[in-house]
Amino acid sequence: MKKKSKGIVAWAEGERPRERLLRLGAQSLTNAELVAILFRIGIRGTNAVELARQTLKKFGSLRALAEAPVSALLDIKDLKGAKVAQLVAAMELARRVSS
């Protein structure tokens, strides 16, 4: 028997962050939803939005997350190299745009 997905793919299309971003614009998403898009997928038992919420909570703010060293991100149990690299790359692009 096939297990029912608990991931974002099981959400109604109008509630999914990526689809809402494309339809309504990035400004319509929360910080956690934007970070979730960068993460792309969650981990077993935790969807990408919840993983993003937990990550933001650990650092206390989006700014603190953006300024965190790679080592601090890699210390988070559920974040592996690919998710950390995507997040760090996006934050660096934001820094470059703002300078």
CORUR-V296397 format. One record per backbone hydrogen bond with DSSP energy under -0.5 kcal/mol. NH is the residue of the N-H (numbers start at 1). CO is the residue of the C=O. If there is no record, write none. Layout:
nh:NH co:CO
nh:NH co:CO
//
This chain:
nh:10 co:7
nh:11 co:8
nh:15 co:12
nh:16 co:12
nh:16 co:13
nh:20 co:16
nh:21 co:17
nh:22 co:18
nh:23 co:19
nh:24 co:20
nh:25 co:20
nh:25 co:21
nh:28 co:25
nh:29 co:26
nh:34 co:30
nh:35 co:31
nh:36 co:32
nh:37 co:33
nh:38 co:34
nh:39 co:35
nh:40 co:36
nh:41 co:39
nh:43 co:46
nh:46 co:43
nh:51 co:47
nh:52 co:48
nh:53 co:49
nh:54 co:50
nh:55 co:51
nh:56 co:52
nh:57 co:53
nh:58 co:54
nh:59 co:55
nh:60 co:56
nh:65 co:61
nh:66 co:62
nh:67 co:63
nh:68 co:64
nh:68 co:65
nh:72 co:69
nh:73 co:69
nh:74 co:70
nh:75 co:71
nh:76 co:73
nh:79 co:76
nh:80 co:78
nh:84 co:80
nh:85 co:81
nh:86 co:82
nh:87 co:83
nh:88 co:84
nh:89 co:85
nh:90 co:86
nh:91 co:87
nh:92 co:88
nh:93 co:89
nh:94 co:90
nh:95 co:91
nh:96 co:92
nh:97 co:93
nh:98 co:94
nh:99 co:95
nh:99 co:96
//
